[in-house]
């Protein structure tokens, strides 16, 4: 059989195109206005997110998820402190040392947990042995990822248990929400349920149809006050910030963020439905981790599917808001035929 010349992309949701409504929103914002975040569009963000989460918040736009995570954590953690995160967390594995840079050397304190999710017990296993003295790094925050790096979603009770531990120990709680929309779509509840009582949320839009805008949602005004200065110092206070704000508001309008996530999740579920014996983790967002040999992966690539290897005997498949239905069905059929 000859190779299919039409490539079917399951590499990353970062490879997806920008949703047309965002181009329209940026064009509509293309009028003179106040610079930085003083424009009328940026000034609407706080109220828009307060409506979404049902509580007061302060919202800062930035261009990347790495900046969103690190600026949020930098407002919580001093240079001599530590952040408890999963050993597979994006801030540990995929941000090129950015947390150390933004946090001026603060330590990432690595914990375990199934499917890249923390639990109170795995957090305690890291922080309980730490002596309360100047010779050891003291934890100042916990960072969890929704959905996790293995595509698994924290349910509200799991977040509540971690939030209770954070409050008990006087720790900040940050959520890396690069795929927050996908988790919220899977859980079926409100945005507030999917976030829980976190102090700061990095709300991802780029992976979900955005172009260059992420939101840091602070539920603690004091943290936002610190992050405002840190964003400027880090070079992320863009002079024409209205274009970032316009993208975010367009995604929130008519729940486009949730509609896009549901589309991506549905494509992932179709693929997962034929791969139950091969799944390494539950599929609770838009990522599928699949056991398959090098020969099987080569067979899929010869049929036109692009994806990343995951170690020697697995693949990572990621669907997006605009994954064509016929591509998802074709991949499901190809996996079933291995």
VMD Tcl script that draws the C-alpha trace (Angstrom):
set ca {
  {0.00 0.00 0.00}
  {1.41 3.41 -0.91}
  {1.85 6.07 1.73}
  {-0.88 8.68 2.15}
  {0.46 12.06 1.04}
  {-2.08 13.98 3.11}
  {-0.64 14.29 6.61}
  {-3.02 14.00 9.51}
  {-1.66 15.98 12.46}
  {-1.85 14.60 15.99}
  {1.45 16.13 17.11}
  {0.16 18.85 19.41}
  {-2.76 21.21 19.90}
  {-0.11 23.94 19.60}
  {0.03 23.07 15.89}
  {-3.66 23.88 15.37}
  {-4.80 26.96 13.51}
  {-6.22 30.10 15.11}
  {-10.00 30.21 15.41}
  {-11.52 32.67 12.88}
  {-13.40 34.55 15.59}
  {-10.09 35.56 17.12}
  {-8.89 37.11 13.89}
  {-12.16 39.04 13.78}
  {-11.69 40.20 17.37}
  {-8.14 41.38 16.75}
  {-9.27 43.26 13.64}
  {-12.02 44.92 15.69}
  {-9.40 45.96 18.26}
  {-7.24 47.52 15.55}
  {-8.07 51.09 16.49}
  {-5.95 53.57 18.46}
  {-6.34 53.12 22.21}
  {-4.33 53.47 25.41}
  {-1.11 51.46 25.44}
  {-0.08 48.51 27.62}
  {-3.11 47.29 29.61}
  {-4.88 50.63 29.84}
  {-7.02 50.02 26.77}
  {-10.75 49.45 26.89}
  {-10.48 45.79 25.88}
  {-7.98 44.87 28.59}
  {-10.07 46.72 31.15}
  {-12.95 44.27 30.54}
  {-10.99 41.17 31.53}
  {-11.49 41.29 35.29}
  {-15.28 41.47 35.01}
  {-15.42 38.78 32.31}
  {-13.50 36.29 34.42}
  {-15.37 37.26 37.58}
  {-18.59 36.33 35.77}
  {-17.04 33.04 34.63}
  {-15.76 31.99 38.06}
  {-18.39 33.63 40.22}
  {-15.87 35.50 42.37}
  {-13.67 38.55 42.20}
  {-10.38 38.19 40.37}
  {-7.61 40.18 38.73}
  {-6.47 39.08 35.28}
  {-3.18 39.70 33.51}
  {-2.53 38.71 29.92}
  {0.80 37.30 28.78}
  {1.94 35.73 25.52}
  {2.98 32.24 26.62}
  {2.01 29.52 29.06}
  {5.54 29.38 30.43}
  {5.37 33.06 31.34}
  {1.91 32.61 32.86}
  {3.07 29.76 35.10}
  {6.29 31.37 36.18}
  {4.95 34.86 36.79}
  {2.11 33.43 38.89}
  {4.54 31.38 40.97}
  {7.01 34.25 41.27}
  {4.37 36.24 43.15}
  {4.03 33.40 45.69}
  {7.54 32.11 46.19}
  {10.73 33.94 47.31}
  {14.13 33.02 45.83}
  {14.97 30.94 48.91}
  {11.67 29.01 48.78}
  {10.27 25.99 46.98}
  {7.35 24.88 44.82}
  {5.93 21.38 45.21}
  {4.98 19.95 41.81}
  {4.70 16.59 40.12}
  {7.95 15.22 38.72}
  {6.26 15.19 35.29}
  {4.96 18.76 35.62}
  {5.48 21.09 32.69}
  {7.37 23.53 34.91}
  {9.88 20.75 35.64}
  {10.09 18.94 32.30}
  {9.30 21.41 29.53}
  {10.04 24.99 30.48}
  {13.80 25.06 29.99}
  {14.64 26.25 33.49}
  {12.23 29.20 33.28}
  {10.91 28.69 36.84}
  {14.42 29.07 38.21}
  {14.90 32.18 36.07}
  {11.62 33.90 36.99}
  {11.74 32.79 40.63}
  {15.41 33.77 40.95}
  {16.58 30.30 41.94}
  {13.63 28.99 43.94}
  {13.57 25.19 44.03}
  {11.09 22.82 42.42}
  {10.30 20.07 44.94}
  {9.27 16.97 43.01}
  {6.46 14.66 44.11}
  {4.83 11.55 42.65}
  {1.30 10.48 41.87}
  {-0.55 8.39 39.29}
  {-1.15 9.93 35.86}
  {0.94 13.00 36.77}
  {-1.54 14.08 39.46}
  {-0.55 15.08 42.96}
  {-2.40 13.93 46.06}
  {-2.20 15.19 49.65}
  {-0.21 12.08 50.55}
  {2.39 12.54 47.80}
  {2.72 16.21 48.75}
  {3.17 15.36 52.43}
  {5.84 12.81 51.47}
  {7.88 15.72 50.12}
  {7.23 18.43 52.68}
  {6.91 16.52 55.96}
  {10.62 15.51 56.16}
  {11.76 19.13 55.70}
  {13.13 20.60 58.92}
  {11.81 24.00 59.86}
  {15.18 25.72 59.92}
  {17.31 27.97 57.78}
  {19.43 25.12 56.43}
  {16.68 23.61 54.28}
  {14.51 25.03 51.51}
  {11.00 25.65 52.80}
  {7.94 25.07 50.59}
  {5.91 28.15 49.75}
  {3.51 26.89 47.07}
  {1.99 23.87 45.37}
  {1.48 23.72 41.61}
  {-0.97 21.30 39.99}
  {-1.84 20.89 36.31}
  {-5.42 20.77 34.99}
  {-5.57 18.60 32.92}
  {-2.36 16.82 33.93}
  {0.61 16.19 31.68}
  {-0.85 12.74 31.00}
  {-4.25 14.12 30.07}
  {-6.04 13.31 33.33}
  {-8.37 15.73 35.08}
  {-8.54 16.57 38.78}
  {-12.12 16.32 40.01}
  {-13.40 18.96 42.44}
  {-12.94 16.76 45.52}
  {-9.30 16.08 44.61}
  {-8.61 19.79 44.23}
  {-10.43 20.53 47.48}
  {-8.24 18.05 49.37}
  {-5.07 19.65 48.02}
  {-6.40 23.15 48.71}
  {-7.17 22.17 52.30}
  {-3.61 20.91 52.76}
  {-2.22 24.10 51.22}
  {-4.28 26.22 53.60}
  {-3.27 24.07 56.58}
  {0.42 24.48 55.75}
  {0.24 28.12 54.69}
  {1.16 27.39 51.07}
  {-0.01 29.12 47.92}
  {-1.85 26.99 45.35}
  {-1.24 27.49 41.64}
  {-2.94 25.70 38.76}
  {-1.25 25.28 35.38}
  {-4.32 25.33 33.16}
  {-2.75 25.00 29.74}
  {-5.57 22.55 28.97}
  {-7.99 23.86 31.59}
  {-10.75 24.09 29.00}
  {-10.38 20.40 28.11}
  {-10.54 19.41 31.77}
  {-13.61 21.56 32.33}
  {-15.30 20.03 29.27}
  {-14.54 16.53 30.53}
  {-15.74 17.20 34.07}
  {-18.98 18.72 32.83}
  {-19.26 21.25 35.64}
  {-18.49 24.92 35.92}
  {-15.17 26.66 35.49}
  {-15.24 27.30 39.22}
  {-15.57 23.56 39.91}
  {-12.62 22.75 37.64}
  {-10.42 25.36 39.31}
  {-11.38 24.93 42.94}
  {-9.93 27.21 45.60}
  {-6.65 27.99 43.86}
  {-4.89 31.30 44.43}
  {-3.80 31.68 40.82}
  {-4.70 29.96 37.57}
  {-2.77 30.02 34.32}
  {-5.75 29.82 31.97}
  {-4.59 28.51 28.62}
  {-6.00 29.70 25.30}
  {-3.22 29.10 22.76}
  {-3.71 25.31 22.74}
  {-7.46 25.78 22.34}
  {-7.67 27.99 19.26}
  {-5.83 31.09 20.47}
  {-2.87 32.73 18.77}
  {-0.67 34.42 21.34}
  {-2.58 35.08 24.54}
  {-2.81 33.37 27.91}
  {-4.48 34.68 31.06}
  {-3.14 34.66 34.61}
  {-6.22 34.71 36.82}
  {-5.43 35.83 40.35}
  {-8.03 35.22 43.05}
  {-5.76 37.01 45.51}
  {-5.40 40.73 44.78}
  {-2.14 40.92 46.70}
  {-0.52 38.39 44.37}
  {-1.77 40.34 41.35}
  {-0.21 43.53 42.69}
  {3.17 41.81 42.83}
  {2.79 40.14 39.44}
  {2.06 43.45 37.71}
  {5.61 44.61 38.41}
  {7.14 41.24 37.67}
  {5.38 41.07 34.30}
  {6.90 44.41 33.31}
  {10.36 43.42 34.53}
  {10.13 40.13 32.60}
  {9.36 41.91 29.33}
  {5.77 40.67 29.06}
  {3.94 43.99 29.36}
  {3.20 44.38 25.66}
  {2.62 47.91 24.43}
  {-0.37 46.85 22.31}
  {-1.90 44.53 24.83}
  {-5.39 45.08 23.48}
  {-4.71 42.43 20.83}
  {-4.04 39.82 23.53}
  {-7.10 40.91 25.50}
  {-9.22 40.74 22.35}
  {-8.25 37.11 21.79}
  {-9.14 36.16 25.35}
  {-12.51 37.93 25.32}
  {-13.36 36.34 21.97}
  {-12.66 32.91 23.45}
  {-14.86 33.63 26.48}
  {-17.69 34.97 24.32}
  {-20.48 32.45 23.74}
  {-18.33 29.88 25.57}
  {-16.12 29.40 22.51}
  {-13.35 28.13 24.81}
  {-15.62 25.34 26.02}
  {-17.02 24.52 22.57}
  {-13.49 24.16 21.18}
  {-12.43 21.94 24.05}
  {-15.46 19.70 23.64}
  {-14.59 19.23 19.97}
  {-11.02 18.24 20.79}
  {-12.15 15.92 23.58}
  {-14.71 14.22 21.36}
  {-12.04 13.43 18.78}
  {-9.81 12.01 21.52}
  {-12.63 9.85 22.86}
  {-13.31 8.39 19.43}
  {-9.68 7.33 19.12}
  {-9.52 6.06 22.69}
  {-12.64 3.94 22.23}
  {-10.79 1.51 19.96}
  {-7.58 1.48 21.98}
  {-8.68 0.43 25.46}
  {-6.08 -2.31 25.80}
  {-3.32 0.05 24.74}
  {-4.10 3.10 26.88}
  {-1.43 4.06 29.41}
  {-3.68 6.57 31.19}
  {-7.38 7.40 31.24}
  {-8.35 9.81 28.46}
  {-9.91 12.76 30.29}
  {-8.97 15.62 27.98}
  {-7.45 15.67 24.49}
  {-4.27 13.62 24.94}
  {-3.92 9.89 24.33}
  {-0.90 7.91 25.49}
  {-0.82 4.68 23.53}
  {1.30 1.56 23.89}
  {2.62 0.60 20.48}
  {5.85 -0.82 19.14}
  {8.24 1.01 16.80}
  {6.92 -1.12 13.95}
  {3.33 -0.20 14.74}
  {4.19 3.48 14.95}
  {5.91 3.27 11.58}
  {2.81 1.60 10.12}
  {0.66 4.50 11.37}
  {3.05 7.08 9.94}
  {2.98 5.36 6.56}
  {-0.77 5.91 6.58}
  {-0.24 9.64 6.98}
  {-0.49 10.17 10.74}
  {1.95 12.51 12.50}
  {2.49 12.21 16.25}
  {5.30 12.10 18.81}
  {6.95 8.98 20.14}
  {6.72 8.56 23.91}
  {9.75 6.55 24.87}
  {10.56 3.28 23.11}
  {7.15 1.62 23.16}
  {4.50 4.30 23.20}
  {3.10 7.29 21.33}
  {1.43 10.52 22.38}
  {-1.53 11.59 20.25}
  {-3.08 15.03 20.73}
  {-6.33 16.23 19.19}
  {-7.25 19.87 18.68}
  {-10.31 22.09 18.40}
  {-10.24 21.73 14.62}
  {-9.18 18.10 14.22}
  {-11.22 16.93 11.22}
  {-13.75 14.26 12.07}
  {-12.52 12.14 9.19}
  {-8.94 12.30 10.51}
  {-9.99 11.12 13.97}
  {-12.07 8.31 12.46}
  {-9.24 7.30 10.16}
  {-6.78 7.12 13.05}
  {-9.23 5.10 15.14}
  {-9.62 2.63 12.28}
  {-5.87 2.45 11.77}
  {-5.24 1.72 15.46}
  {-7.98 -0.92 15.47}
  {-6.24 -2.54 12.52}
  {-2.79 -2.79 14.11}
}
mol new
graphics top color blue
foreach p $ca { graphics top sphere $p radius 0.5 }
foreach p [lrange $ca 0 end-1] q [lrange $ca 1 end] { graphics top cylinder $p $q radius 0.2 }
display resetview
